[in-house]
Amino acid sequence: METQLTERQQRELEYHRERAKEHESLLSRPFSYEILDRPSQRWWNAYWQMYAYLVRANLRGKKVLVVGCGYGEDAIRLSKLGADVTAFDLSAESLSLARAIANREGLNIRFDEMPAESLEYENDRFDCVLARDILHHVDIPLAASELYRVSKNGAVFVINEVYTHSSLDRIRHSRPIEKWLYPAMQSFIYGPGKPYITEDERKLNEKDLAQVLKFVDSVEMEKHFYLFVNRIVPDKIDLLAKLDRCVLACAAPFGRLLAARILLAGRIVKDAPGA
């Protein structure tokens, strides 16, 4: 049965439909699996650290769900690790590119078109759920409930998301910063042109994170990134990114207050009180 999209979902769909046209060159580029070989070597990078965890998670033969898969990079890399991968996205155009690349790589991945808030998968299906840079685009309570529903008891849940504590977000949206400082910093951090930011996306805050983690038992891994990187300076300068990561690692108890990106993994528990 076709799902009726909300106005927000429709705006997201239109935005990513246009973005997909700009990424058709992916079909002619070789796909890189470098990150699977030595993911720990870039210890200051959230994406590489995510794979350091996933490679150790022994996902071979496990049913893995990739949330909001975009052009399929994570689905393809996880399939290369031997996982039985299912991935979904709202954008048919993005999925078309993902399928074409996966077919070219000789990988058997199921790609589905649907919103995160209304999944068509059966209950208790997946051993692992990966949500990277997608939860800040969705209705958090609805999507979290659906991801919980389709996960098995004990499933691994990994998130890698842009994040800011609500107290810092109030400072960020204060009038002087919103009107003068941020426009100037935006071009410096993201480069020329319009940044990849949709009209409705909002960084996760501590309340959103609590909603996402409501059904997660013990957190197995939590790392914080971007104290000043991607706020004051771009993330392209490795020396600054390393320093940034070291500062946040030393300030671990305050990571959720200071960080602009969070990487977290835990286990979904369905027999927990209140679940």
C-alpha positions as CSV (number, residue, x, y, z in Angstrom):
1,M,0.0,0.0,0.0
2,E,1.4,3.4,-1.0
3,T,2.2,5.7,1.9
4,Q,0.9,9.2,1.7
5,L,3.8,11.6,2.3
6,T,3.6,14.5,4.6
7,E,4.5,18.0,3.4
8,R,7.8,17.8,5.1
9,Q,8.6,14.4,3.5
10,Q,7.6,15.8,0.1
11,R,9.9,18.8,0.5
12,E,12.8,16.4,1.4
13,L,11.9,14.2,-1.6
14,E,12.0,17.2,-4.0
15,Y,15.3,18.4,-2.6
16,H,17.1,15.0,-2.9
17,R,15.6,14.4,-6.3
18,E,17.5,17.4,-7.6
19,R,20.6,16.4,-5.7
20,A,20.6,13.0,-7.3
21,K,20.9,14.6,-10.7
22,E,24.2,16.2,-9.6
23,H,25.6,12.8,-8.5
24,E,25.1,10.7,-11.7
25,S,28.9,10.9,-12.1
26,L,29.1,8.3,-9.3
27,L,28.2,5.7,-11.9
28,S,31.5,6.2,-13.8
29,R,33.8,6.3,-10.7
30,P,35.4,3.3,-9.1
31,F,34.0,2.5,-5.7
32,S,36.4,2.6,-2.8
33,Y,36.5,-0.1,-0.1
34,E,39.7,1.3,1.5
35,I,37.8,2.1,4.7
36,L,37.1,-1.6,5.3
37,D,40.8,-2.5,5.4
38,R,42.2,-0.2,8.1
39,P,39.3,1.9,9.5
40,S,41.1,2.7,12.7
41,Q,43.9,4.7,11.0
42,R,41.7,7.8,10.8
43,W,40.9,7.8,14.5
44,W,39.8,11.5,14.5
45,N,37.2,10.9,11.8
46,A,33.6,9.9,12.8
47,Y,32.9,8.1,9.5
48,W,36.0,6.0,9.8
49,Q,35.5,5.3,13.5
50,M,32.0,4.1,12.6
51,Y,33.5,1.5,10.4
52,A,36.1,0.6,12.9
53,Y,33.1,-0.5,15.1
54,L,31.2,-2.1,12.2
55,V,34.1,-4.2,11.0
56,R,34.6,-5.6,14.5
57,A,30.9,-6.3,14.8
58,N,31.1,-9.5,12.8
59,L,28.1,-8.8,10.5
60,R,28.7,-11.6,8.0
61,G,25.4,-13.3,7.3
62,K,23.5,-10.9,9.6
63,K,20.5,-9.0,8.4
64,V,21.4,-5.3,8.4
65,L,19.1,-2.3,7.7
66,V,20.6,0.9,6.3
67,V,18.3,3.8,7.1
68,G,18.0,6.6,4.5
69,C,20.7,5.0,2.3
70,G,21.1,7.7,-0.2
71,Y,23.4,6.6,-3.0
72,G,24.1,3.3,-1.3
73,E,27.7,3.8,0.0
74,D,27.1,2.2,3.4
75,A,24.8,-0.5,2.0
76,I,27.5,-1.5,-0.5
77,R,30.3,-1.5,2.1
78,L,28.3,-3.5,4.6
79,S,27.4,-6.0,1.8
80,K,31.1,-6.3,1.0
81,L,31.6,-7.3,4.6
82,G,29.3,-10.2,4.1
83,A,26.1,-8.8,5.6
84,D,22.6,-9.5,4.2
85,V,21.8,-5.8,3.5
86,T,18.4,-4.2,3.1
87,A,18.4,-0.4,2.5
88,F,15.7,2.2,2.0
89,D,15.3,5.8,1.1
90,L,12.6,8.3,0.2
91,S,14.1,9.2,-3.1
92,A,13.6,6.9,-6.1
93,E,16.4,8.8,-8.0
94,S,18.9,8.2,-5.2
95,L,17.9,4.5,-5.1
96,S,18.3,4.2,-8.8
97,L,21.9,5.3,-8.5
98,A,22.4,3.0,-5.5
99,R,21.1,0.0,-7.4
100,A,23.2,0.7,-10.4
101,I,26.4,0.9,-8.4
102,A,25.6,-2.2,-6.4
103,N,24.9,-4.2,-9.5
104,R,28.1,-3.0,-11.1
105,E,29.9,-4.2,-7.9
106,G,28.2,-7.6,-8.2
107,L,26.5,-7.2,-4.8
108,N,23.0,-8.5,-3.9
109,I,21.3,-5.7,-1.9
110,R,17.6,-5.1,-1.5
111,F,16.8,-1.4,-2.0
112,D,13.3,-0.1,-1.1
113,E,11.5,3.2,-1.5
114,M,9.8,4.3,1.7
115,P,9.9,6.9,4.6
116,A,11.6,6.1,7.9
117,E,8.4,6.9,9.7
118,S,6.3,4.1,8.0
119,L,8.4,1.0,7.3
120,E,6.9,-1.9,5.4
121,Y,9.2,-4.5,7.0
122,E,7.9,-7.2,9.4
123,N,8.5,-7.1,13.1
124,D,11.8,-8.4,14.6
125,R,13.6,-8.7,11.3
126,F,17.0,-7.1,11.6
127,D,20.2,-7.9,13.5
128,C,21.7,-4.5,13.0
129,V,20.4,-1.0,12.1
130,L,22.6,1.8,10.8
131,A,21.4,5.4,10.8
132,R,24.0,7.8,9.4
133,D,23.1,11.4,8.8
134,I,19.4,10.6,8.4
135,L,17.6,11.0,11.8
136,H,17.9,14.8,11.7
137,H,15.8,14.7,8.5
138,V,12.8,12.7,10.0
139,D,10.1,12.7,12.6
140,I,12.2,11.3,15.5
141,P,9.5,9.6,17.7
142,L,7.8,7.9,14.7
143,A,11.1,6.8,13.0
144,A,12.6,5.6,16.3
145,S,9.4,3.6,17.0
146,E,9.5,2.0,13.6
147,L,13.2,1.1,13.8
148,Y,12.6,-0.5,17.2
149,R,9.7,-2.5,15.8
150,V,11.7,-4.0,12.9
151,S,14.7,-4.8,15.0
152,K,15.3,-8.1,16.7
153,N,15.8,-8.2,20.5
154,G,19.5,-7.6,21.0
155,A,20.0,-6.0,17.6
156,V,23.0,-3.6,17.2
157,F,21.9,0.0,16.7
158,V,24.5,2.4,15.3
159,I,23.9,6.1,14.8
160,N,26.3,8.7,13.4
161,E,24.5,12.1,13.4
162,V,25.0,15.9,13.4
163,Y,24.1,17.0,16.9
164,T,24.1,20.0,19.2
165,H,23.0,20.5,22.8
166,S,19.9,22.7,23.1
167,S,21.9,25.3,25.2
168,L,24.5,25.7,22.4
169,D,21.7,25.7,19.8
170,R,20.1,28.8,21.5
171,I,23.5,30.6,21.3
172,R,23.9,29.5,17.6
173,H,20.4,31.0,16.8
174,S,20.9,34.2,18.7
175,R,20.4,37.3,16.6
176,P,24.0,38.5,16.2
177,I,25.2,35.0,15.2
178,E,22.2,34.3,13.0
179,K,22.4,37.6,11.2
180,W,26.1,38.4,10.8
181,L,28.5,35.7,12.0
182,Y,26.9,32.5,10.6
183,P,26.5,33.8,7.0
184,A,30.2,34.7,6.9
185,M,31.3,31.4,8.5
186,Q,29.1,29.3,6.2
187,S,31.0,30.0,3.0
188,F,34.3,29.4,4.9
189,I,33.3,26.1,6.3
190,Y,31.2,24.7,3.4
191,G,32.9,26.4,0.5
192,P,31.2,28.3,-2.3
193,G,27.7,27.5,-3.4
194,K,24.7,26.4,-1.4
195,P,25.5,23.9,1.4
196,Y,23.8,20.5,1.6
197,I,21.2,21.5,4.1
198,T,17.5,21.0,3.5
199,E,14.7,23.3,4.6
200,D,13.4,21.0,7.3
201,E,16.5,19.3,8.7
202,R,17.4,20.0,12.3
203,K,20.4,18.8,14.2
204,L,19.6,16.3,16.9
205,N,19.6,17.6,20.5
206,E,19.7,15.8,23.8
207,K,16.0,15.3,23.8
208,D,16.0,13.8,20.4
209,L,18.8,11.5,21.4
210,A,16.8,10.3,24.4
211,Q,14.0,9.4,22.1
212,V,16.3,7.5,19.8
213,L,17.9,5.6,22.7
214,K,14.7,4.9,24.5
215,F,14.8,1.2,23.7
216,V,18.6,0.8,23.7
217,D,20.0,-1.0,26.8
218,S,23.7,-0.4,27.4
219,V,25.6,1.9,25.1
220,E,28.6,-0.1,23.8
221,M,30.4,2.8,22.1
222,E,30.0,6.6,22.2
223,K,32.3,9.1,20.7
224,H,32.0,12.9,20.2
225,F,33.3,15.0,17.4
226,Y,33.5,18.6,16.2
227,L,33.9,21.1,19.0
228,F,35.2,23.8,16.7
229,V,35.5,21.8,13.4
230,N,32.5,22.5,11.2
231,R,31.6,25.3,13.5
232,I,34.5,27.6,13.1
233,V,36.9,25.8,10.7
234,P,36.2,23.2,7.9
235,D,36.9,19.5,8.5
236,K,39.4,19.3,5.6
237,I,42.4,20.2,7.8
238,D,43.5,16.9,9.5
239,L,45.7,18.5,12.1
240,L,42.8,20.6,13.4
241,A,40.4,17.7,13.2
242,K,42.9,15.6,15.3
243,L,43.2,18.3,17.9
244,D,39.5,18.7,18.0
245,R,39.0,15.0,18.6
246,C,41.6,15.0,21.3
247,V,40.0,17.9,23.2
248,L,36.6,16.2,23.1
249,A,38.1,12.8,24.2
250,C,39.6,14.6,27.2
251,A,36.3,16.3,27.9
252,A,34.4,13.0,27.6
253,P,31.9,13.7,30.5
254,F,30.9,16.9,28.7
255,G,30.8,15.4,25.2
256,R,27.1,15.6,24.7
257,L,27.1,19.2,25.8
258,L,30.0,20.3,23.5
259,A,30.0,18.1,20.4
260,A,28.5,18.8,17.0
261,R,28.5,15.2,15.9
262,I,27.8,12.0,17.9
263,L,28.7,8.4,17.1
264,L,27.0,5.9,19.2
265,A,26.3,2.1,19.3
266,G,24.2,0.0,21.6
267,R,21.8,-3.0,21.7
268,I,18.1,-2.8,21.3
269,V,16.4,-4.6,24.1
270,K,12.7,-5.5,23.8
271,D,12.1,-7.1,27.1
272,A,13.3,-4.0,29.1
273,P,10.8,-2.4,31.5
274,G,8.6,0.1,29.6
275,A,9.6,-1.3,26.2
